[in-house]
Amino acid sequence: MTDDVNAGEGSGGGRQRTLTARLAVPEMDCPSCAGKVDKSVRRVDGVVDADLNPTTGTASVTYDPDRTSESDVVAAIEGAGYEVTGGTDTDGDADADDGVDVAPPSEVWTSPRAKKTWIGAAFVVVGLLLKFVFAAQNVAVASVLEYPLSIADVLLLGAVAVSGIPVVRSGYYSARNRSLDIDLLMGTAIIAATGIGYFTEAATLAVLFSIAELLEEYAMDRARDSLRELMELSPDEATVRRTTGSSATSSSGDAVDSEEVTVPVEDVNIGETVIVRPGEKVPLDGTVVEGESAVDESPITGESVPVDKTPGDEVYAGAINEEGYLEVDVTSTAGDSTLSQIVELVQGAQSKQTETEQFVDRFAGYYTPAVVALAILTAVLPPLVISDPVSTAAAGYEITFAGDWQTWFIRGLTLLVIACPCAFVISTPVSVVSGITSAAKNGVLIKGGNYLEAMGEVDAVAVDKTGTLTKGELAVTDIVPLGDASEADLLRYGAGLERRSEHPIADAIRSRAAASGLDDSPEPSSFESLTGKGIRGEIDGETYYAGKPALFEELGFDLSRAHRATDGGVVAAETPEADDGAFSEETLAALEREGKTVVLVGTASELLGAIAIADEVRPASKRAVARLRELGVDRVVMLTGDNEGTARAIADEVGVDEYRAELLPDDKVDAVESLQAKYGNVAMVGDGINDAPALATAEVGIAMGAAGTDTALETADIALMGDDIAKLPYLYALSNTANGVIRQSIWASLGVKLLLALGVPLGFVSVAMAVVVGDMGMSLGVTGNAMRLSRLKPDQFFD
């Protein structure tokens, strides 16, 4: 498709209008393929920019419509030897949302190329049988330039024609684009072998290489499946409640008639109401306005347990409504939904090369020309140098070096096959695709292969406290009544006083009272906020207080014995001893040492007791910290703006190696920099908003609970879509494993190529072995190795 873009200054000071064609090119499945397409496209006059992504099989080309057209762009791609199968719109008026995000699935095994390959393979099998098994039946049937052709030769030439012509054609396009790639090497080898009468080698090479190409295309198509699965999570249509055309709002305010209509999700506007019935997917981000249901949000957050949704709760596009009926007020368009952002970021992540990938590309630039030169020298030099056969013994074998042209030509041909760097060039991008898409399906959004690689190499993890190690929501943790007061009395009066307060502590106390079934909390007849100390209100004609211990000390209470001292020093209301269940000053101090805020409740003459409130530690925090250490992280450090006492209590409970308290945003940046100087690479985990400076400073910035949060998605390098810190060990293990897979694939590819190259001059490696092992085998091997990443699940690393 084509969408409008304004870019750059045009003549006369105006803005130059450009268009962007987003096209599907399924056969463009390796970096060398993308390089060939890029060279061809950029030669088109009027092309401004080209973004080729072989992992998704797509091309995004920006051009000046006054100088060229989309059909010219398509022709250039096809001129490079690759078919454009979708996404074109020669009128240039398609909606931007209709663009191609990933190439459609390929019918690899039934494609025209596959059919030619199978016919060629049949010719080769029959030809070899006649040549080596049924030689008596292999009679001459024709001659070319006085060279006799047997039935087997004719069949082998038929195999070259059927299976080899597509290879030669691709090699021609490579030569035209001055691209020294596998197609050029194989095409040259097939032509050369055929030209000097080596029909068996030419036919074998043509068929085996075609099979290898089909297998590589199949492997890449499998890798793209994970991207397609992400895109298919969101439904294409939505059921919307809309007013009927013949109805209007009456002056009396009567409800207008409405009807349910099914429309494409792109046609739904913000503010409209969509209907989601049991078993259906939520079509767009929104807020529940009617109905209750359990919703499976695993496609977005990776959380396997369905989440109960009631009016006022947010839901995300792609989530599955398990059982109830929901009406959802739409809050984002199809292109701006959380799921759309995830898909877009995952696609963009493929284009960000890792350091390893950059190294491999540079290495391949030297490797291929070097081996090609070696192949030419191998084919030409020995026949010129060796006049008489030379024999030697190596590893128990007698090896004879003869100077005949046929032997060394075939060995040079074999080295041409080995010169192809496909296996180790695709090892990194395929692993990155597999790792990033696997993470996305498990609720972890990695915004680039460079971050996937970097996360596996971190030495220390800095973790924000509030909202990360803790829930970020205050809750009542302890209720300590005094004297004759019960827990219910203490909570009832506390919740009653807090009725008119909007402080988070008041919310926590009211929520605990409601959860305890105390719906009869008294309503204060008067209310006064005592700034910095607490609150005061009148209940049943008596004044009650709720606030800090300092407030009750001002009222005359001696908290060391939890009683009120009169002017004459006589104890008016002494409490039982601490070992009888009452609290003392030590009890209050113990609660505060645990990082809890203590609220005392009572009158000017009687203390009812204390309510302790804290930001609860996430149940998974302690285990997540322990697992990070077990997996290889050297240091886990907590950073917080809270006071020293609260920080120490949380740090002790969670088990971090160290903590740093009372930090402002700038102080967190300094803390990250000091950790980098001391330990090396650092990952910072925070909420993605007030921790943004620290996230940007660390080698890897990780945002917690990013689903539906645009800021978090934009500022972080990696986003944990759900509020689940248990995903942190999975992320580290996935990244570490991905780095290991990439290293294994690269060194295995190079090792096999080296062994084959050493074996060629000795006569141990045939053309068939070079194709089957060095090209086909290693390409399949590295792809299969990369696919292992898709099988990793969070629960494997968090038990």
C-alpha positions in Angstrom: 0.0 0.0 0.0 1.0 3.6 -0.2 0.5 6.3 2.4 1.2 10.1 2.3 4.2 11.5 4.1 5.5 15.0 4.1 9.3 15.1 4.2 11.9 17.7 3.5 11.8 21.1 2.0 10.6 21.3 -1.6 11.3 24.0 -4.2 10.1 27.4 -3.4 10.3 26.8 0.3 7.3 24.5 0.4 7.1 21.0 1.9 8.0 18.2 -0.5 5.2 15.6 -0.7 6.4 12.0 -0.6 4.7 8.6 -0.5 5.7 5.4 1.2 5.0 2.0 -0.4 4.8 -0.9 2.1 5.2 -4.1 0.2 5.4 -7.8 0.9 8.5 -9.6 -0.5 8.4 -13.1 1.0 11.5 -14.5 -0.9 13.6 -11.7 0.6 14.7 -13.8 3.6 18.3 -13.1 4.2 20.6 -10.0 4.6 22.2 -10.5 1.2 18.7 -10.7 -0.4 17.8 -7.4 1.3 21.1 -5.9 0.1 20.4 -6.8 -3.5 16.9 -5.3 -3.3 18.2 -2.2 -1.7 20.7 -1.6 -4.5 18.1 -2.1 -7.1 15.5 0.2 -5.5 17.9 3.0 -4.7 18.9 3.2 -8.4 15.3 4.4 -9.2 15.2 8.1 -9.7 12.9 9.6 -7.0 13.4 7.1 -4.3 14.1 8.9 -1.0 14.5 6.1 1.4 14.2 2.3 1.6 13.8 0.1 4.7 14.2 -3.6 3.9 13.4 -6.1 6.6 14.2 -9.7 5.6 13.0 -11.1 8.9 9.4 -9.9 8.1 9.8 -10.2 4.4 8.7 -6.6 3.9 10.0 -3.5 2.1 9.1 0.1 3.0 10.1 2.5 0.2 9.6 6.3 0.4 9.6 8.1 -2.9 8.8 11.4 -4.6 5.5 10.8 -6.6 6.4 13.6 -9.0 9.5 11.7 -10.2 8.5 8.0 -9.9 5.6 5.8 -9.0 4.9 2.7 -6.9 4.8 0.6 -10.0 8.4 1.6 -10.7 9.4 0.6 -7.2 7.7 -2.8 -7.6 9.5 -3.2 -11.0 12.8 -2.5 -9.3 12.2 -5.1 -6.7 11.2 -7.6 -9.3 14.2 -6.6 -11.3 16.3 -7.8 -8.4 14.8 -11.2 -8.8 12.1 -11.1 -6.0 8.3 -11.2 -6.4 6.1 -8.7 -4.7 3.1 -10.6 -3.5 1.0 -8.0 -1.6 0.6 -4.5 -0.3 0.7 -2.7 -3.6 -1.7 0.2 -4.4 -0.8 1.9 -7.6 -3.3 4.7 -7.0 -1.5 5.6 -3.7 -4.7 6.2 -1.8 -4.9 3.3 0.5 -5.3 3.9 4.2 -2.1 3.7 6.2 -3.5 0.9 8.3 -3.7 -1.4 5.3 0.0 -1.7 5.0 1.9 -4.9 5.0 3.5 -5.7 8.4 4.7 -9.1 7.7 4.8 -11.2 4.5 1.9 -13.6 4.1 2.5 -17.3 4.6 4.2 -19.0 1.7 3.1 -22.2 0.0 6.8 -23.3 0.1 6.4 -26.9 -0.9 3.9 -26.4 -3.7 5.3 -23.2 -5.2 6.4 -23.1 -8.9 10.0 -23.1 -7.6 9.3 -26.3 -5.6 7.6 -28.0 -8.5 10.7 -27.4 -10.7 12.9 -28.7 -7.9 11.0 -31.9 -7.6 11.0 -32.5 -11.4 14.8 -31.8 -11.4 15.3 -34.2 -8.5 13.5 -36.9 -10.4 15.7 -36.4 -13.4 18.8 -36.5 -11.3 17.8 -39.8 -9.5 17.0 -41.5 -12.8 20.1 -40.1 -14.5 22.4 -41.3 -11.7 20.8 -44.8 -11.7 21.4 -45.1 -15.5 24.9 -43.7 -15.1 26.1 -45.9 -12.3 23.6 -48.8 -11.8 22.1 -49.6 -15.1 25.0 -48.6 -17.3 24.2 -51.1 -20.0 20.9 -49.2 -20.7 22.7 -45.8 -20.8 23.2 -45.6 -24.5 24.2 -42.5 -26.5 21.2 -40.8 -28.1 22.7 -37.6 -29.4 25.9 -35.5 -29.7 26.8 -31.9 -29.3 30.0 -30.5 -30.9 31.0 -34.1 -31.4 30.5 -34.8 -27.7 28.2 -37.9 -27.3 25.2 -37.5 -25.0 23.8 -40.6 -23.2 20.3 -40.9 -21.8 21.7 -40.1 -18.4 23.4 -37.0 -19.7 20.1 -35.8 -21.3 18.3 -36.4 -18.0 21.0 -34.5 -16.0 20.9 -31.6 -18.5 17.1 -31.6 -18.0 17.6 -31.3 -14.3 20.0 -28.4 -14.8 17.5 -26.7 -17.1 14.5 -27.2 -14.8 16.1 -26.7 -11.4 19.1 -24.6 -12.3 17.6 -21.9 -14.4 15.9 -20.2 -11.4 19.3 -20.2 -9.7 21.1 -18.8 -12.7 18.4 -16.2 -13.1 19.0 -15.1 -9.5 22.7 -15.1 -10.1 22.2 -12.8 -13.1 20.3 -10.3 -11.0 23.0 -10.5 -8.4 25.7 -9.7 -11.0 23.6 -6.9 -12.4 23.4 -5.4 -8.9 27.1 -6.1 -8.3 26.2 -8.3 -5.3 28.6 -11.1 -4.6 26.1 -13.5 -2.9 25.2 -17.2 -2.9 23.0 -16.8 -6.0 25.9 -15.5 -8.1 28.2 -18.1 -6.8 25.9 -21.0 -7.4 24.8 -19.7 -10.8 28.4 -19.3 -11.9 29.2 -22.8 -10.6 26.3 -24.4 -12.5 27.1 -22.7 -15.8 30.8 -23.5 -15.5 30.2 -27.2 -14.7 27.7 -27.6 -17.5 29.9 -25.8 -20.0 32.8 -28.2 -19.5 30.6 -31.3 -19.5 30.4 -32.0 -15.7 26.7 -32.7 -16.0 26.5 -34.8 -12.8 28.1 -32.1 -10.7 26.0 -29.3 -12.3 22.7 -31.2 -11.9 23.4 -32.3 -8.3 24.4 -28.7 -7.4 21.3 -27.2 -9.0 18.9 -29.6 -7.4 20.5 -29.7 -3.9 20.9 -25.9 -3.8 17.2 -25.5 -4.8 16.2 -27.8 -2.0 18.4 -25.8 0.4 16.7 -22.6 -0.7 13.3 -24.1 -0.2 14.2 -25.3 3.3 15.6 -21.9 4.2 12.4 -20.2 2.9 10.4 -22.6 5.0 12.5 -22.0 8.1 12.1 -18.2 7.7 8.4 -18.6 7.1 8.2 -20.5 10.4 10.1 -17.7 12.1 7.6 -15.2 10.7 4.7 -17.2 12.1 5.3 -15.8 15.6 4.9 -12.3 14.2 1.7 -13.2 12.4 0.3 -14.7 15.6 0.8 -11.4 17.3 -1.0 -9.6 14.5 -3.9 -12.0 14.5 -4.6 -11.4 18.3 -6.8 -8.4 17.6 -10.1 -9.1 15.8 -10.8 -7.5 12.4 -14.4 -6.5 13.3 -16.2 -5.0 16.3 -19.8 -5.0 17.4 -20.7 -1.4 18.0 -23.9 0.1 19.5 -24.9 3.1 17.4 -28.0 5.3 17.2 -30.3 4.5 14.3 -30.4 7.0 11.4 -34.1 7.7 11.8 -33.9 8.5 15.6 -32.9 11.7 17.3 -32.7 12.8 20.9 -36.0 14.2 22.1 -36.3 17.5 23.8 -37.6 15.7 26.9 -34.3 13.8 27.1 -35.8 10.4 26.2 -33.3 7.8 25.2 -32.8 7.4 21.5 -33.1 4.1 19.7 -29.9 2.3 19.0 -28.8 -0.9 17.2 -25.8 -3.2 17.2 -23.8 -3.1 14.0 -20.7 -5.1 13.0 -18.0 -2.9 11.4 -14.2 -3.1 10.8 -12.3 -2.1 13.9 -10.7 0.8 11.8 -14.1 2.4 11.6 -14.7 2.5 15.4 -14.3 5.9 16.9 -13.1 6.9 20.4 -16.1 7.2 22.7 -18.2 4.6 21.0 -19.5 1.6 22.9 -18.5 -1.9 21.7 -20.2 -5.1 22.7 -18.0 -8.1 23.8 -19.8 -11.4 24.3 -18.5 -14.5 26.0 -15.7 -16.1 24.0 -15.0 -13.0 21.9 -11.9 -10.9 21.8 -11.9 -7.3 22.9 -11.5 -5.3 19.7 -10.1 -2.1 21.0 -8.7 -0.6 24.2 -11.4 0.8 26.4 -13.1 1.0 29.8 -15.9 -1.3 31.0 -19.1 0.6 31.4 -21.5 -2.3 31.9 -21.2 -6.0 32.8 -18.8 -8.2 34.7 -16.5 -11.0 33.4 -13.2 -12.7 33.8 -10.9 -11.6 30.9 -7.8 -13.4 29.7 -5.2 -10.8 29.2 -2.3 -13.2 28.5 -1.9 -12.0 24.9 -1.0 -8.5 26.3 0.5 -9.0 29.8 1.5 -12.6 29.7 -0.6 -13.2 32.8 -2.1 -16.7 32.5 -4.8 -16.2 35.2 -8.0 -14.4 33.9 -8.6 -11.0 35.5 -12.0 -10.0 36.8 -13.4 -6.9 35.1 -16.2 -4.7 36.4 -17.4 -1.2 35.4 -14.5 1.3 35.5 -11.8 -1.3 34.7 -9.6 -1.0 31.7 -9.5 -3.7 29.0 -7.1 -4.1 26.1 -7.5 -5.1 22.5 -6.7 -8.8 21.9 -7.8 -9.8 25.4 -10.4 -12.7 25.5 -13.7 -12.3 27.3 -14.1 -15.6 29.1 -17.6 -15.8 30.4 -19.7 -12.6 30.9 -21.2 -9.8 28.8 -19.3 -6.6 28.6 -19.9 -3.2 27.1 -16.7 -1.2 26.6 -16.3 2.5 26.0 -13.5 2.8 23.4 -10.5 4.9 24.5 -8.1 4.3 21.5 -8.3 3.8 17.8 -7.2 0.6 16.1 -3.8 2.0 15.2 -3.2 3.3 18.7 -4.2 0.4 20.9 -1.7 -1.2 23.3 -1.7 -4.3 21.1 -1.0 -2.3 17.9 1.9 -0.6 19.7 3.3 -3.9 20.8 3.1 -5.3 17.2 4.7 -2.1 15.8 7.5 -2.1 18.3 8.2 -5.8 17.8 8.4 -5.2 14.1 10.7 -2.2 14.6 12.9 -4.2 16.9 13.9 -6.5 14.0 15.7 -3.6 12.2 18.0 -2.7 15.2 21.1 -4.7 14.7 22.9 -6.2 17.6 26.7 -5.8 18.0 27.1 -9.4 17.1 25.0 -9.0 14.0 27.1 -6.0 12.9 30.3 -8.1 13.4 28.9 -11.0 11.4 28.0 -8.7 8.5 31.5 -7.1 8.5 33.1 -10.6 8.7 31.0 -11.9 5.8 32.2 -9.0 3.7 35.7 -10.3 4.0 34.9 -14.0 4.2 33.1 -14.4 0.9 35.6 -12.7 -1.4 38.5 -14.5 0.4 37.0 -17.9 -0.2 36.0 -17.1 -3.7 39.6 -16.1 -4.4 40.7 -19.4 -2.8 38.3 -21.3 -5.0 39.7 -19.7 -8.1 43.3 -20.5 -7.0 42.3 -24.0 -6.2 40.8 -24.6 -9.6 43.7 -23.0 -11.5 46.9 -23.2 -9.5 47.5 -27.0 -8.8 47.1 -28.1 -12.5 49.7 -25.5 -13.4 52.1 -26.4 -10.6 51.8 -30.2 -10.2 53.3 -32.0 -13.2 53.4 -35.5 -11.7 51.1 -37.1 -9.1 52.3 -36.7 -5.5 51.2 -39.1 -2.7 51.3 -38.6 1.0 49.8 -40.2 4.1 47.6 -38.3 6.6 45.5 -39.7 9.4 45.9 -43.2 8.0 44.8 -42.3 4.5 46.9 -42.1 1.4 46.2 -38.8 -0.4 47.3 -38.3 -4.0 47.6 -34.9 -5.5 47.3 -35.0 -9.2 47.5 -32.1 -11.7 44.5 -32.9 -13.8 42.1 -30.0 -14.5 38.9 -31.9 -13.8 39.8 -32.8 -10.2 40.8 -29.3 -9.2 38.0 -27.6 -11.1 35.5 -29.7 -9.1 37.3 -28.8 -5.9 37.3 -25.2 -6.8 33.6 -25.5 -7.5 33.1 -27.1 -4.1 34.9 -24.2 -2.4 32.5 -21.8 -4.2 29.6 -23.5 -2.4 31.4 -23.2 0.9 32.0 -19.5 0.2 28.3 -18.9 0.9 28.0 -17.3 4.4 24.3 -17.8 4.7 24.2 -19.9 7.8 26.1 -17.7 10.1 24.7 -14.5 8.5 21.1 -15.5 9.3 22.0 -17.0 12.7 21.6 -13.7 14.6 18.5 -12.2 13.0 16.6 -15.5 13.2 17.5 -15.8 16.9 16.5 -12.2 17.5 13.1 -12.7 15.8 12.5 -15.8 17.8 13.5 -14.3 21.1 11.7 -11.0 20.8 8.4 -12.5 19.5 8.5 -15.2 22.2 9.0 -12.5 24.8 6.1 -10.5 23.4 3.8 -13.5 23.7 4.8 -13.8 27.3 4.1 -10.2 28.3 7.6 -8.8 27.8 8.2 -6.2 25.1 11.8 -6.0 23.9 12.3 -3.0 21.6 15.4 -4.1 19.8 17.8 -7.0 19.3 20.5 -4.8 20.8 18.5 -4.7 24.1 17.9 -8.5 24.0 21.6 -9.0 23.7 22.5 -6.3 26.3 20.1 -7.7 28.9 21.8 -11.1 28.9 25.1 -9.4 29.7 24.1 -7.2 32.7 26.2 -7.6 35.9 23.9 -5.7 38.2 20.1 -4.9 38.4 18.9 -1.7 40.0 15.2 -1.9 41.1 12.9 0.9 42.1 10.9 0.1 45.3 7.5 1.6 44.9 5.4 -0.1 42.3 8.2 -2.5 41.4 9.2 -4.5 44.5 6.0 -3.3 46.2 2.5 -3.0 44.8 2.5 0.8 45.0 -0.8 0.7 46.9 -1.1 1.3 50.6 -2.9 -1.4 52.7 -3.5 -2.1 56.3 -1.1 -4.6 57.6 -1.6 -4.6 61.4 -4.5 -3.7 63.7 -3.4 -3.5 67.4 -6.3 -2.7 69.8 -5.6 -1.3 73.3 -7.4 -2.1 76.5 -11.1 -3.1 76.1 -11.3 -2.0 72.5 -11.6 -4.7 69.9 -10.1 -4.8 66.4 -13.6 -4.1 65.0 -14.0 -1.1 67.3 -10.6 0.3 66.4 -11.2 -0.2 62.6 -14.8 1.1 62.8 -13.8 4.4 64.4 -10.7 4.8 62.3 -12.7 4.3 59.1 -15.4 6.7 60.4 -12.9 9.5 61.0 -11.3 8.9 57.6 -14.6 9.2 55.7 -13.9 12.7 54.7 -10.2 12.4 54.0 -8.8 11.9 50.5 -5.3 10.8 51.7 -4.1 7.4 50.5 -3.8 6.3 54.1 -7.5 7.0 54.5 -8.3 5.0 51.4 -6.4 2.0 52.9 -8.2 2.2 56.2 -11.6 2.5 54.5 -10.9 -0.4 52.2 -9.9 -2.6 55.1 -13.0 -1.8 56.9 -15.2 -2.5 53.9 -13.3 -5.8 53.3 -14.0 -6.7 57.0 -17.7 -6.1 56.5 -17.8 -3.0 58.7 -20.4 -1.0 56.8 -21.6 0.8 59.9 -18.7 3.1 60.4 -19.9 6.2 62.2 -20.2 9.5 60.3 -18.4 12.4 62.1 -20.5 15.4 62.6 -17.6 17.7 62.3 -14.2 17.2 60.7 -10.9 19.0 60.8 -7.6 18.2 59.2 -4.6 18.8 61.4 -1.9 19.5 58.9 1.1 17.2 59.2 -0.4 15.4 62.2 -3.7 13.8 61.5 -7.4 14.5 61.7 -10.1 15.3 64.2 -13.8 14.7 64.2 -16.8 14.5 66.5 -18.6 11.2 66.8 -21.6 10.7 69.2 -20.8 14.0 70.9 -17.2 13.1 71.6 -14.1 14.3 69.8 -12.0 11.5 68.3 -8.5 11.8 66.8 -6.6 9.7 64.2 -3.0 10.5 63.3 0.7 10.2 64.0 2.0 9.1 67.5 3.3 12.7 67.9 -0.3 14.0 67.8 -1.2 11.8 70.8 1.9 12.8 72.7 0.7 16.4 72.3 -2.6 15.3 73.8 -0.6 14.1 76.9 -0.2 10.4 76.2 3.0 8.7 77.4 3.4 6.2 74.6 6.3 4.5 76.5 3.6 2.9 78.6 0.7 3.6 76.3 -1.3 5.6 78.9 -2.4 9.2 79.4 -0.6 11.1 82.3 -2.7 13.6 84.3 -1.4 16.9 85.6 -0.9 15.3 89.0 1.0 12.3 87.6 -1.8 9.8 88.3 -2.3 7.2 85.6 -5.8 7.7 84.2 -5.9 4.7 81.8 -3.0 2.3 82.1 -2.8 -0.4 79.5 -2.0 -4.1 80.1 1.6 -5.2 79.9 3.1 -5.8 76.5 3.2 -9.5 77.0 -0.5 -9.5 77.6 -1.1 -8.3 74.1 -0.9 -4.6 74.5 1.6 -2.4 72.7 4.3 -0.2 74.1 6.7 2.3 72.6 8.8 -0.7 71.6 5.8 -2.1 69.7 5.4 1.2 67.8 9.1 1.3 67.1 9.0 -2.3 65.8 6.2 -1.5 63.4 8.1 1.6 62.1 11.3 -0.5 61.7 9.3 -2.7 59.4 8.7 0.3 57.2 5.1 0.7 58.3 3.2 4.0 58.9 1.4 3.9 62.3 -1.9 5.7 62.8 -3.2 5.9 66.4 -7.0 6.2 67.0 -8.6 7.5 70.2 -10.0 10.4 72.2 -8.2 13.0 74.3 -8.5 10.6 77.3 -8.6 7.1 75.8 -6.4 5.4 73.2 -8.2 2.8 71.2 -5.1 1.4 69.5 -2.9 1.5 66.4 -3.4 0.7 62.7 -0.3 0.0 60.7 -0.2 0.8 57.0 2.4 -0.1 54.4 3.0 -0.4 50.7 2.8 -4.2 50.5 5.7 -6.1 49.0 4.8 -8.1 45.9 4.6 -11.8 46.8 7.0 -12.6 43.9 9.6 -10.0 44.8 11.7 -12.0 47.2 11.8 -15.1 44.9 12.5 -12.9 41.8 15.6 -11.4 43.5 16.8 -14.8 44.6 16.3 -16.2 41.1 18.2 -13.4 39.4 21.2 -14.2 41.6 20.9 -17.9 40.9 20.8 -17.2 37.1 24.1 -15.2 37.3 23.3 -11.5 38.2 26.1 -10.3 40.5 24.2 -7.6 42.4 20.6 -6.6 42.9 20.2 -3.1 44.4 17.1 -1.3 45.5 16.7 2.4 44.8 14.0 4.4 46.5 13.0 7.9 47.5 11.6 6.6 50.8 13.2 7.2 54.2 16.0 5.0 55.6 13.8 3.0 57.9 11.2 2.0 55.3 14.0 1.3 52.8 15.9 -0.9 55.2 12.7 -2.9 56.1 11.8 -3.6 52.5 15.4 -4.4 51.6 15.6 -7.0 54.4 12.2 -8.5 53.5 13.0 -8.8 49.8 16.6 -9.8 50.2 18.4 -7.4 47.9 22.2 -7.1 48.2 22.0 -3.4 49.1 19.7 -0.4 49.1 19.9 3.3 48.6 17.3 5.5 50.2 15.9 9.1 50.1 16.9 9.5 46.4 15.5 12.1 44.1 15.3 11.3 40.3 18.8 12.9 39.8 20.2 10.9 42.7 18.9 7.7 41.1 20.9 8.6 38.0 24.0 9.0 40.1 23.3 5.7 41.8 23.1 3.9 38.4 26.4 5.5 37.3 28.1 4.4 40.5 26.9 0.9 39.9 28.2 0.9 36.4 31.6 2.1 37.6 31.7 -0.6 40.2 30.0 -3.7 38.6 29.8 -3.1 34.8 26.6 -3.3 32.8 23.4 -2.3 34.7 19.7 -2.8 34.0 17.3 -0.4 35.7 13.8 -1.5 36.6 11.2 1.2 37.3 7.8 2.6 36.4 8.9 4.3 33.2 7.8 7.8 34.2 9.5 9.4 37.3 12.4 6.9 36.8 12.9 7.9 33.2 16.3 9.5 33.8 17.7 6.4 35.5 16.2 4.2 32.9 17.9 6.2 30.2 21.2 6.1 32.0 21.3 2.3 32.4 22.5 0.0 29.6 18.9 -1.5 29.7 15.9 0.4 31.0 13.0 -1.8 32.0 9.5 -0.5 32.7 7.0 -2.3 35.0 3.3 -2.5 34.2 3.5 -0.8 30.8 0.2 -2.1 29.4 -1.8 0.9 28.4 0.9 3.3 29.4 2.3 5.2 26.4 5.0 6.9 28.4 6.4 3.7 29.7 6.4 2.1 26.2 8.3 5.1 24.8 10.9 5.6 27.5 11.9 2.0 28.3 14.1 -0.3 26.3 12.1 -3.3 27.6 8.6 -3.2 29.1 7.0 -5.8 31.4 3.4 -5.4 30.2 1.9 -6.7 33.4 2.7 -5.8 37.1 4.6 -9.0 37.4 8.2 -8.8 38.6 8.4 -12.6 38.2 8.9 -11.9 34.5 12.3 -10.3 35.4 14.2 -13.7 35.8 12.5 -15.0 32.6 13.7 -11.9 30.7 17.3 -12.3 32.0 17.3 -16.0 31.2 15.8 -15.5 27.8 18.4 -12.9 26.9 21.2 -15.0 28.3 20.0 -18.0 26.3 19.6 -16.0 23.2 23.2 -14.8 23.4 24.3 -18.4 23.9 22.2 -19.6 20.9 23.7 -16.9 18.7 27.2 -17.8 19.7 26.6 -21.5 19.2 25.2 -20.9 15.7 27.9 -18.6 14.6 30.8 -20.7 15.8 29.2 -23.9 14.6 28.6 -22.4 11.2 32.2 -21.2 10.9 33.6 -24.4 12.3 31.8 -26.6 9.8 32.7 -24.2 6.9 36.4 -24.3 8.0 36.5 -28.1 8.3 34.8 -28.5 4.9 37.2 -25.9 3.3 40.2 -27.9 4.8 38.8 -31.1 3.4 38.3 -29.9 -0.1 41.9 -29.8 -1.3 42.4 -33.2 0.2 39.5 -34.6 -1.8 37.4 -35.5 1.3 34.5 -33.1 0.5 32.3 -33.4 -2.6 30.0 -30.8 -4.1 27.0 -32.6 -2.7 28.5 -32.7 0.8 29.3 -29.0 0.6 25.7 -28.2 -0.3 24.0 -30.7 2.1 26.2 -30.0 5.1 27.7 -26.6 4.6 24.7 -24.8 3.2 21.4 -26.7 3.6 22.4 -28.4 6.9 23.8 -25.4 8.7 21.0 -23.1 7.6 18.5 -25.5 9.0 20.6 -26.1 12.1 20.9 -22.4 13.0 17.2 -21.8 12.4 16.2 -24.8 14.5 18.6 -23.7 17.2 17.0 -20.2 17.2 13.5 -21.7 17.4 14.4 -23.1 20.8 13.9 -19.7 22.2 10.2 -19.7 21.3 9.7 -22.7 23.7 11.0 -20.8 26.8 8.3 -19.9 29.3 8.4 -17.7 32.4 7.4 -20.5 34.8 10.6 -22.4 33.8 12.7 -19.7 35.5 10.4 -18.9 38.5 9.4 -21.7 40.7 
